[in-house]
Amino acid sequence: FLVWAAVPLATALALSADLLSSAGLALFPCAMVMFAGARCTGWIATIARVTIALNLAWIVASVLVVALSSPNALGIAFVLVQAAAVLVITLLEIGGLRRWPAPMRAVGTRRTPA
């Protein structure tokens, strides 16, 4: 959505269309990592950590966008609400990773939980 609606969103949010379309394009590799994690029977803990790191980077970038650019009130809400949603998802991912048995959380583990 960000890729195809960047120009109208940029106008409504007082954010750069290039920023919005770049953010949308950045989501494709992230989605591929998550898709690989969902389909993979091995390396699940590693993929979960990569997903968590990508989510944390997205949250930090979102805060920086608000701090370093001049979005209007709707733009601020748009950026911070999606960052809050990503934070909730990230906390759930961290909680899920912690619930796995210790051998399953090891980096490079190729076993799946029973």
Secondary structure, DSSP 8 states (H G I E B T S, - for coil): -TTTTHHHHHHHHT--HHHHHHHHHHHHHHHHHHHHHHH-SSSHHHHHHHHHHHHHHHHHHHHHHHHHS---HHHHHHHHHHHHHHHHHHHHHHHHHHHS-HHHHSTT------
